[in-house]
């Protein structure tokens, strides 16, 4: 039934791998964004609702601020990985399509 995939089995495997990695990273990025939003809410609705500015709080040595800095830095790394994975998925799908067309025309 899937005889057409025989010549491009490696490309199909890479495409599936990048798709699974892409979906996993997308879910993890959404969870990290939720954590970041919760921490920002904690600043906004915290017990010390002072007139302190966000950026002053963000760079302060408080535990919540350092946790937010950690979440934001990991989020930046995750989004860069997400973009790389998206690029590799598109490249892999394109290579697989071109090779499939080549083998279909050859037959």
C-alpha positions in Angstrom: 0.0 0.0 0.0 2.8 2.4 0.8 5.2 1.3 -2.0 5.6 4.8 -3.2 7.5 5.6 0.1 10.2 3.0 -0.5 12.6 5.3 -2.4 12.1 8.1 0.1 11.9 6.2 3.4 14.7 8.2 5.0 13.1 11.6 4.0 9.7 10.4 5.3 11.3 9.3 8.6 13.0 12.7 9.0 9.8 14.5 8.1 7.9 12.5 10.8 10.7 13.2 13.3 10.6 16.9 12.7 6.8 17.0 12.9 6.8 15.2 16.3 9.6 17.5 17.6 7.7 20.6 16.3 4.5 19.6 18.1 6.3 18.7 21.3 8.1 22.1 21.3 4.9 23.9 20.5 3.2 22.4 23.6 6.2 23.1 25.8 6.4 26.7 24.6 2.7 27.2 25.4 3.3 25.9 28.9 6.2 28.2 29.4 4.2 31.2 28.3 1.5 30.2 30.8 4.1 30.2 33.5 5.4 33.6 32.5 1.9 35.1 32.5 1.3 33.6 36.0 4.5 35.2 37.3 3.6 38.6 35.8 0.1 38.3 37.4 1.9 37.6 40.7 3.8 40.9 40.3 0.6 42.8 39.4 -1.6 41.2 42.2 1.2 40.7 44.7 0.9 41.5 48.4 3.1 44.6 48.1 1.1 46.5 45.5 3.4 49.4 45.5 4.1 51.9 42.7 7.2 49.9 41.8 7.9 49.8 38.1 8.0 46.5 36.3 11.5 46.8 35.0 12.9 47.7 38.4 11.1 44.7 39.9 12.3 42.5 37.0 15.9 43.2 37.6 15.6 43.1 41.4 17.0 40.1 43.5 13.6 38.9 44.6 12.7 35.3 44.1 9.7 35.8 41.9 11.7 38.2 39.6 14.6 35.8 39.3 12.1 33.0 38.5 10.5 35.2 35.8 14.0 35.9 34.3 14.7 32.2 34.2 11.4 31.5 32.5 11.9 34.2 30.0 15.4 33.1 29.1 14.3 29.5 28.7 11.4 30.7 26.6 13.8 32.6 24.3 15.8 29.4 23.8 12.7 27.3 23.3 11.3 29.7 20.6 14.7 29.7 18.8 14.6 25.9 18.8 11.0 26.1 17.7 11.9 28.3 14.7 14.8 26.0 13.8 12.6 22.9 14.0 10.0 24.6 11.8 12.6 25.5 9.2 14.0 21.9 9.2 10.4 20.5 8.9 9.7 22.6 5.8 13.1 21.7 4.3 12.6 18.0 5.0 9.0 18.1 3.5 10.3 19.9 0.4 13.1 17.4 -0.1 10.8 14.5 0.3 8.3 16.0 -2.2 10.9 16.6 -4.8 12.4 13.2 -4.5 9.0 11.6 -4.7 8.2 13.5 -7.9 11.6 12.4 -9.3 10.9 8.8 -8.6 7.3 9.0 -9.9 8.5 10.6 -13.2 11.2 7.9 -13.5 8.6 5.1 -13.2 
